[in-house]
Amino acid sequence: MGPLTGPGHAAELKWDGYRALLGRCTGDQVLIRSRSSGNLTAEFPEIVAAASQLPDDTSLDGVM
């Protein structure tokens, strides 16, 4: 039981993150853009490395 839940209830903490679109383009280029089109690619080198294994022309939308 968490601090704001009662018996029979559950809650999950909301961790703030970045809402982003990841694109894996032809030619091994990976881009990560924020909702406002800011370039976040340099902020997440580990995600860029992992995304390089995706097929060409793949896009993902999510929270990092």
DSSP file (Angstrom, degrees, kcal/mol; ACC not computed):
  #  RESIDUE AA STRUCTURE BP1 BP2  ACC     N-H-->O    O-->H-N    N-H-->O    O-->H-N    TCO  KAPPA ALPHA  PHI   PSI    X-CA   Y-CA   Z-CA
    1    1 A M              0   0    0      0, 0.0     9,-0.1     0, 0.0     5,-0.0   0.000 360.0 360.0 360.0 128.1    0.0    0.0    0.0
    2    2 A G    >   -     0   0    0      7,-0.2     3,-1.1     4,-0.2     7,-0.1  -0.262 360.0 -95.1 -85.5 176.0    1.4    3.4   -1.0
    3    3 A P  T 3  S+     0   0    0      0, 0.0    -1,-0.1     0, 0.0     0, 0.0   0.734 122.7  35.9 -66.8 -23.3    1.1    6.7    0.8
    4    4 A L  T 3  S+     0   0    0      2,-0.1     2,-0.3     7,-0.0     6,-0.1   0.193 105.0  83.0-116.2  16.3   -1.9    7.9   -1.1
    5    5 A T    <   -     0   0    0     -3,-1.1     3,-0.1     4,-0.1     6,-0.1  -0.854  59.8-148.0-120.7 156.2   -3.8    4.6   -1.6
    6    6 A G    >   -     0   0    0     -2,-0.3     3,-1.8     1,-0.2    -4,-0.2  -0.528  48.8 -55.4-108.6-179.5   -6.1    2.5    0.5
    7    7 A P  T 3  S+     0   0    0      0, 0.0    -1,-0.2     0, 0.0     3,-0.1  -0.311 125.9  20.5 -57.1 136.1   -6.6   -1.2    0.8
    8    8 A G  T 3  S+     0   0    0      1,-0.3     2,-0.3    -3,-0.1     0, 0.0   0.515 107.4  98.7  83.2   4.7   -7.5   -2.7   -2.6
    9    9 A H    <   -     0   0    0     -3,-1.8     2,-0.3    -7,-0.1    -1,-0.3  -0.877  49.8-166.9-123.1 156.3   -6.0    0.2   -4.6
   10   10 A A        -     0   0    0     -2,-0.3     2,-0.3    -3,-0.1    -4,-0.1  -0.963   1.6-170.2-138.3 156.5   -2.6    0.7   -6.4
   11   11 A A        -     0   0    0     -2,-0.3     2,-0.4    -6,-0.1    -6,-0.1  -0.980  11.8-146.2-144.0 154.7   -0.8    3.7   -7.8
   12   12 A E        -     0   0    0     -2,-0.3     2,-0.0   -10,-0.0    -2,-0.0  -0.984  27.3-114.8-123.5 135.2    2.3    4.2   -9.9
   13   13 A L        -     0   0    0     -2,-0.4     2,-0.8     1,-0.1    -2,-0.0  -0.362  25.2-127.8 -64.5 144.7    4.5    7.2   -9.6
   14   14 A K        -     0   0    0     -2,-0.0     2,-0.6     2,-0.0    -1,-0.1  -0.868  21.6-160.8 -96.2 114.0    4.7    9.5  -12.6
   15   15 A W        -     0   0    0     -2,-0.8     2,-0.1     1,-0.0    -2,-0.0  -0.850  19.0-127.4 -94.8 120.9    8.3   10.0  -13.5
   16   16 A D        +     0   0    0     -2,-0.6     2,-0.2    48,-0.1    47,-0.0  -0.412  45.3 148.1 -66.6 142.1    8.7   13.1  -15.7
   17   17 A G        -     0   0    0     -2,-0.1     2,-0.5     0, 0.0    -1,-0.0  -0.748  47.8 -69.6-151.5-162.3   10.5   12.5  -18.9
   18   18 A Y        -     0   0    0     -2,-0.2    46,-3.0    16,-0.0     2,-0.6  -0.923  30.9-144.2-108.1 126.3   10.7   13.6  -22.5
   19   19 A R  E     +A   63   0A   0     -2,-0.5    16,-0.8    44,-0.2     2,-0.3  -0.809  42.2 162.7 -83.4 123.3    8.0   12.9  -25.0
   20   20 A A  E     -AB  62  34A   0     42,-3.2    42,-2.5    -2,-0.6     2,-0.5  -0.942  42.3-133.2-145.9 161.5    9.8   12.3  -28.2
   21   21 A L  E     -AB  61  33A   0     12,-2.6    12,-2.7    -2,-0.3     2,-0.5  -0.980  22.5-159.0-115.8 127.0    9.7   10.9  -31.7
   22   22 A L  E     -AB  60  32A   0     38,-3.1    38,-2.6    -2,-0.5     2,-0.4  -0.904   6.8-168.9-107.5 133.2   12.6    8.7  -32.8
   23   23 A G  E     -AB  59  31A   0      8,-3.0     8,-2.5    -2,-0.5     2,-0.7  -0.985  12.7-163.6-124.6 129.3   13.4    8.1  -36.4
   24   24 A R  E     -AB  58  30A   0     34,-3.4    34,-1.7    -2,-0.4    33,-1.0  -0.925  25.2-169.5-108.5 105.4   15.8    5.5  -37.9
   25   25 A C    >   -     0   0    0      4,-3.0     3,-0.7    -2,-0.7     4,-0.4  -0.390  32.7 -79.8 -92.5 167.9   16.4    6.7  -41.5
   26   26 A T  T 3  S+     0   0    0      1,-0.2     3,-0.2     2,-0.2    -1,-0.1  -0.433 114.9  41.0 -62.0 138.1   18.1    5.0  -44.4
   27   27 A G  T 3  S-     0   0    0      1,-0.2    -1,-0.2    -2,-0.1    -2,-0.1   0.713 128.1 -75.7  93.2  21.9   21.8    5.2  -44.1
   28   28 A D  S <  S+     0   0    0     -3,-0.7     2,-0.5     1,-0.2    -2,-0.2   0.623  85.1 148.0  66.7  16.3   22.1    4.6  -40.3
   29   29 A Q        -     0   0    0     -4,-0.4    -4,-3.0    -3,-0.2     2,-0.4  -0.721  25.8-170.7 -85.5 129.8   20.9    8.1  -39.3
   30   30 A V  E     -B   24   0A   0     -2,-0.5     2,-0.4    -6,-0.2    -6,-0.2  -0.982   3.1-175.3-120.2 129.6   19.0    8.2  -36.1
   31   31 A L  E     -B   23   0A   0     -8,-2.5    -8,-3.0    -2,-0.4     2,-0.5  -0.977  10.8-165.0-125.4 139.0   17.1   11.4  -35.0
   32   32 A I  E     -B   22   0A   0     -2,-0.4     8,-3.0   -10,-0.2     9,-0.8  -0.989  15.4-176.4-122.6 121.5   15.3   12.1  -31.7
   33   33 A R  E     -BC  21  39A   0    -12,-2.7   -12,-2.6    -2,-0.5     6,-0.2  -0.917  19.1-131.4-120.8 142.9   13.0   15.1  -31.7
   34   34 A S  E >   -B   20   0A   0      4,-2.7     3,-1.9    -2,-0.4   -14,-0.2  -0.272  39.4 -95.4 -78.8 173.5   10.9   16.6  -29.0
   35   35 A R  T 3  S+     0   0    0    -16,-0.8   -15,-0.1     1,-0.3    -1,-0.1   0.813 129.6  51.1 -60.0 -29.5    7.2   17.5  -29.3
   36   36 A S  T 3  S-     0   0    0      2,-0.0    -1,-0.3     1,-0.0    -2,-0.0   0.172 125.0-104.2 -94.6  18.2    8.3   21.1  -30.2
   37   37 A S    <   +     0   0    0     -3,-1.9     2,-0.1     1,-0.2    -2,-0.1   0.582  69.1 152.3  72.1  13.4   10.8   19.8  -32.8
   38   38 A G        -     0   0    0      1,-0.1    -4,-2.7     2,-0.0     2,-0.7  -0.480  51.7-112.8 -70.4 146.4   13.8   20.3  -30.7
   39   39 A N  B     +C   33   0A   0     -6,-0.2    -6,-0.2     1,-0.1     3,-0.1  -0.733  41.3 167.0 -85.6 114.6   16.7   18.0  -31.5
   40   40 A L    >>  +     0   0    0     -8,-3.0     3,-1.2    -2,-0.7     4,-0.7   0.291  43.3 109.4-105.6   6.0   17.3   15.6  -28.5
   41   41 A T  G >4 S+     0   0    0     -9,-0.8     3,-1.2     1,-0.3     7,-0.2   0.885  77.4  49.0 -54.9 -47.2   19.6   13.2  -30.3
   42   42 A A  G 34 S+     0   0    0      1,-0.2    -1,-0.3    -3,-0.1    -2,-0.1   0.722 102.9  64.0 -67.3 -21.0   22.8   14.2  -28.5
   43   43 A E  G <4 S+     0   0    0     -3,-1.2    -1,-0.2     1,-0.2    -2,-0.2   0.696 107.2  40.7 -75.3 -19.2   21.1   13.9  -25.1
   44   44 A F    XX  +     0   0    0     -3,-1.2     4,-2.1    -4,-0.7     3,-0.6  -0.498  59.7 156.8-131.4  63.8   20.5   10.1  -25.5
   45   45 A P  H 3> S+     0   0    0      0, 0.0     4,-2.3     0, 0.0     5,-0.1   0.825  77.5  56.4 -61.2 -31.2   23.6    8.4  -27.1
   46   46 A E  H 3> S+     0   0    0      2,-0.2     4,-1.8     1,-0.2     5,-0.1   0.853 108.6  46.4 -69.9 -33.1   22.6    5.0  -25.6
   47   47 A I  H <> S+     0   0    0     -3,-0.6     4,-2.7     2,-0.2    -1,-0.2   0.881 110.9  52.5 -74.0 -38.4   19.2    5.2  -27.3
   48   48 A V  H  X S+     0   0    0     -4,-2.1     4,-1.2    -7,-0.2    -2,-0.2   0.922 109.7  49.7 -60.7 -43.7   20.8    6.2  -30.6
   49   49 A A  H  < S+     0   0    0     -4,-2.3     3,-0.3     1,-0.2     4,-0.2   0.916 114.0  44.5 -62.2 -43.4   23.2    3.3  -30.4
   50   50 A A  H >< S+     0   0    0     -4,-1.8     3,-1.5     1,-0.2    -1,-0.2   0.886 110.1  55.3 -68.0 -38.4   20.3    0.8  -29.7
   51   51 A A  H >< S+     0   0    0     -4,-2.7     3,-2.0     1,-0.3    -1,-0.2   0.719  89.3  75.8 -69.2 -20.2   18.1    2.4  -32.4
   52   52 A S  T 3< S+     0   0    0     -4,-1.2    -1,-0.3    -3,-0.3    -2,-0.2   0.672  89.7  60.0 -65.4 -13.6   20.9    1.8  -35.0
   53   53 A Q  T <  S+     0   0    0     -3,-1.5    -1,-0.3    -4,-0.2    -2,-0.2   0.508  85.6  99.9 -89.6  -6.2   19.8   -1.8  -34.9
   54   54 A L  S <  S-     0   0    0     -3,-2.0     3,-0.1     1,-0.1     4,-0.1  -0.376  85.8 -92.9 -75.3 157.9   16.3   -1.0  -36.0
   55   55 A P    >   -     0   0    0      0, 0.0     3,-0.6     0, 0.0   -31,-0.1  -0.310  53.6 -84.6 -64.9 155.2   15.2   -1.5  -39.7
   56   56 A D  T 3  S+     0   0    0      1,-0.2   -31,-0.2    -3,-0.1   -30,-0.1  -0.214 112.2  24.2 -55.0 150.6   15.5    1.5  -42.0
   57   57 A D  T 3  S+     0   0    0    -33,-1.0     2,-0.4     1,-0.2    -1,-0.2   0.852  85.9 147.3  59.2  40.7   12.6    3.9  -42.1
   58   58 A T  E <   -A   24   0A   0    -34,-1.7   -34,-3.4    -3,-0.6     2,-0.4  -0.863  25.2-172.0-102.7 139.4   11.4    3.0  -38.5
   59   59 A S  E     -A   23   0A   0     -2,-0.4     2,-0.4   -36,-0.2   -36,-0.2  -0.994   2.0-171.3-131.6 143.6    9.7    5.6  -36.3
   60   60 A L  E     -A   22   0A   0    -38,-2.6   -38,-3.1    -2,-0.4     2,-0.4  -0.977   8.4-157.6-131.7 143.3    8.8    5.3  -32.6
   61   61 A D  E     +A   21   0A   0     -2,-0.4     2,-0.3   -40,-0.2   -40,-0.2  -0.983  39.4 108.8-120.5 129.8    6.8    7.7  -30.4
   62   62 A G  E     -A   20   0A   0    -42,-2.5   -42,-3.2    -2,-0.4     2,-0.4  -0.967  61.5 -77.4-173.8-170.1    7.3    7.5  -26.7
   63   63 A V  E      A   19   0A   0     -2,-0.3   -44,-0.2   -44,-0.2    -2,-0.0  -0.948 360.0 360.0-115.4 131.3    8.5    8.9  -23.4
   64   64 A M              0   0    0    -46,-3.0   -45,-0.1    -2,-0.4    -1,-0.1   0.372 360.0 360.0-109.7 360.0   12.1    8.7  -22.4
